[in-house]
Amino acid sequence: MPKPPVAKKRPTKRPAVKPVLVAGNDSTATVAKRPSGRRSQRAEILGAAVDLFAKGGSRGTPLAAIAERIGVSVPAITHHFGSKYGLFMEVVAVSDSADEMRLIEASHGAGIERLGSPRSWARTVSSDPSLVNLERLTLVMTVEAVDADFPFHDHFVARQHWIRQTIIDKIERGRRDGSIRPDVDSLALAVEVLAFMHGANLQWHLDPESIDLVKAYDGYFDRLLHDLAPSATAPLAGGRTKRPRGRSRSRPKVDAAIRATR
């Protein structure tokens, strides 16, 4: 699995420390706690920034709003992070962690099984409020990065390249182990999968009462994995696909892989 890009740092008075994410019951991502069980002021600031950036974007959230949220002064924030950029850089690290969790895969299994692994993320994120906020943060910051003047534009471009390559690697593994048809265009399919994930997540955040994220992921990946099964031959002219009659010998393995990714 390729290594994800790391945000480039600007010099600050205090070295940045990448937060260690842990599951929480509140609406924000939480970070490692002190032995006493209480979060440090630095962790409180980062948690407030994650929450407010996820709701209003980084550009629409001044340091004063973050300070007011947890009852500290703006100098307290710059003491811990050096500047808004220093704080922003650590929020980006939190956002990156959401992408990494979404693409976590088992250390074993066929390529087609690994390709369907995002379904487990849909189940997890839809049931954990802290991860819902992380997912929203990633979505908001990715949209902000469309602007070429966004401070981390290049980082998010590299991030999308890394995600696509991670998906491509799963497809290529499937082509090698025989669980995915050899005629599949790995790059085009990776773009399609990523487009589905972005689109489904956006619709879910806009209208969570109407959109069932788990059902959307299950339906999409069920159809996709069946279509990628080796029982399909290369596309014919006009985009039509010819499938041989009968049940492919590899189909039971594909069906098992589909069940395993749920």
CORMO-V86050 format. One record per run of one state. SS is the DSSP state (2 for helix, 1 for strand, 0 for the rest). FROM is the first residue (numbers start at 1). TO is the last residue. If there is no record, write none. Layout:
SS/FROM/TO  SS/FROM/TO
This chain:
0/1/20  1/21/22  0/23/29  1/30/31  0/32/40  2/41/56  0/57/62  2/63/70  0/71/73  2/74/81  0/82/83  2/84/102  0/103/110  2/111/115  0/116/117  2/118/125  0/126/128  2/129/144  0/145/152  2/153/177  0/178/185  2/186/206  0/207/212  2/213/227  0/228/231  1/232/235  0/236/236  2/237/239  0/240/240  1/241/243  0/244/250  2/251/260  0/261/262
